[in-house]
């Protein structure tokens, strides 16, 4: 499973135009049969960031869909609107490949996502992957709706492995957090004795309150 993310923020005082541009980008992607959606940062970023995410079953499908999209005049016009807009600030973009064992839900997350970006220490990638598989079992047990671990290609988190915990909504995230807190703390206390990786970022994303409504 492949997913891609293009990330933007708005210039101050330009929220209405920014919302229009982001909504149009998403609309054109959906018109070209790309499974796409928008998430907005709730915490973990210096300003509010808008993530336009898309998912694909494999790299061939991603590549073919991207090539088809780039040939569309609608997409060219939508893409040019980003550069011509005074409201839109490009922040980042990346493609990611979901690890085996974490790709059993090949769809967009329906609600809240807790994003954790880890950079493996030299020689410890296998240990990081093992730790993520152990963590998945623990986190699903306490009420997460999906777990995805993935390798990031490109962007500000190049060389990192992401670990996303998804929930239906904020209330579900809160219940999960409280239910698993003690076990989660013990897990990380043990992992910290010989860390396989260093955390690079932690963010909480949710569905937009404005864009696409």
Beta strands, then each sheet from edge to edge (+ up, - down):
strand 1: 2-10
strand 2: 35-43
strand 3: 50-56
strand 4: 88-98
strand 5: 112-120
strand 6: 146-153
strand 7: 161-167
strand 8: 197-207
sheet 1: 1+ 3- 2+ 8- 5+ 7- 6+ 4- 1+
end
